[in-house]
Amino acid sequence: MRIARQRWVKLTPSTKNHRGTAQMLLSGSDPHAQTARLLPRHGSWLLLVLLALALAGCENASTAFMVENRNHALVWVREQRWPWADVEQFVLVSRLPVCQRRWRIQPDASDMTPAKVYEAGELLWAIEQKNRWYLATTEDCKVQVWPNPNPIPPGPLVGEFRHRDGKLVFVPASK
């Protein structure tokens, strides 16, 4: 199959589209590498405003359940790239200097569904969000989906990851 070569036309600064609202500009000096692009005269501010509005609904938040100190923790991370997309969620398991890893879990809606954290053993926690269970261990920093056949929690409630006053927080369980 033969690929046809494009023929490049030399454009002058006065070359405009049929409405005269944008100028064609060329970049680079190699005629085969030159690309034409349209730049609106007043559209750059409008583009920035629209981009800011599009990203205003996005989320990039995290909070931690400190097991012993800041080097031993479970961190809940939520990232939303576009306002219309689901929120990606991660659990970062950390026990420095031994290990630290970030694990992707099931996405969630923009309004966060609270995630409860239960103590499930030594260096082991069970996390429940929307009837989905995960086991997280800080022994070797792993997270796995847990098909808990018994919906009864495996141990005492430690706390809950949730939104409070528009911020992602970890709320410790009352003792």
N, C-alpha and C positions, 0 to 999 in steps of 0.2 A: 504494500500500500504506500502510495506516495503522499507526502505531506506538502501542501502548497505553502510557499513562503508568502508572508504578507509584504506588501509594498508600503514603504514608509513615505509619507508626504511631509515635506517641510512646511511647518506652520509659522505664520508670522504672528506677532503679538496682537495684531488687529483682527485675527480670525475669531469669530464669535459664532455661537449657535443661532438658530433662527429667531430666538427671542432676545438675544443680546444680553442674557443674564449671567453667562459664564464664559470664561476664557479657556481655550485649550492650551495646555502647557506641556512642553516636552522636558524630560529630565535625562541626564546622561549625555555622553558624546558618541557612543557607539550606535549607529543607526539600527542595528538589529536588536539592541537591548533597550531602545527607547520605548517608553510607554506613554500614552496620552491619558490625561485625567482631567476631569471637569472640576473646577473649583468655583463654587458660587461666590458672588461678590459679598453678600451679607449673610450667607447661610452658615458660616462657621460659628457665629454666636448662637444661632438657632440650634445647630447640631449639638453644641455643648450643653445647652439648656435641656434639650430632649434626652441626651445621654445621662445627665444628672438626674432627671426625673425617672428615667428607666431604672437606674441603679439605686434610687432612694428606697425601694422596697426590699432590697437585698439584705441578707444577714450574714455576718461572719462573727460568731461569738463562741466563747468557751468558758468553762468553769471547772473547778476541781474539787474532788473529795480527797482531802489530805488524810492518808492512812496514819502515818507517823509524823512526817514533815513534808516539805515541798519536794523532796527527792523520792518519796514513796506516795504515789497518788493514782487515782483514776480520774481522767480528764474527759469531760463530755464536750465534743466540738460539733458545731452546726455551721454549715456553709451553704449559702444560696446565691448562685451566680446571676440569676434573672428573676424578676418579681413573679413571673408566671410559672416558674419551675418549682419542683419539690425541693425541700431542704435536704441536702446530703448530711449524714450524721456519721461521726467517728467516735470511737472510744480509744483514747490514748492511755496506755498502761505503762506506768513508770515505776521503776525501783532502781534508781541510780546508785552506784555505778554499774550494777549488774546488767540491766536492760531497760529499754524504752522502745515501744512500738505503737504505731497508730493503725487501728483496724476499722475498716468501713463496715457499717451496719445498715439496717433497713432505713431508707429515706422516710421523712416525716413531712407533714403539712406545715404551712407557715406558722400556724398557731401550734406551739409545741405541746405534744402529749407528754405529760410528766413521766419520768423514768425512775422507778423505785430501785434502790440498792439494798440488797440483803447480804448479811455475812453468811457464807456457805462453808467455811472451813478456814484452815490456816493459809493465809495468802490467797484466798479464793472468795470471790463475790459473785452473786447472782443478780442480774439486772433485768427488770421487767418493764417493757413499754408496749402498750396496746396488746396485751396477751402474747407478746413475743418475748422469749427468755434468752438471755446470753449468760455465759459463764466467763468471767475474767479472772485471770490469775496473775499475780505479780511475781510469782516464783520464776517464770521464764517469759513473762509479758505476752501472754496469749489471750485471745478472745475467741469464743466459738458460739455458734447458735446452739441452744439447748432445747430440744423438744421435750419440755417438762411434761410428763404424762399426768402428773399430779399438780394442779394449780396452787397447791399449798406452798408458801414460801419455805425455802430450805433452812432458814435461820432467822435471827432477829433483824428487823428493819434498821438499817444504818442511816438512811436519809433518802432524799429525792432530788433529782435534777429537774428544774422547772423554770418557767418564766415568772418573774416577779417584778412589777413596775417596769416592764419593758426590757428587763435584763435577764440573762441566763444566770441562774444561781444554783448552788447546792444547799438544800435546807436539811440540816441534821434532824434526825428523829428525836422526839422528846423522850427523855429517860424516865 
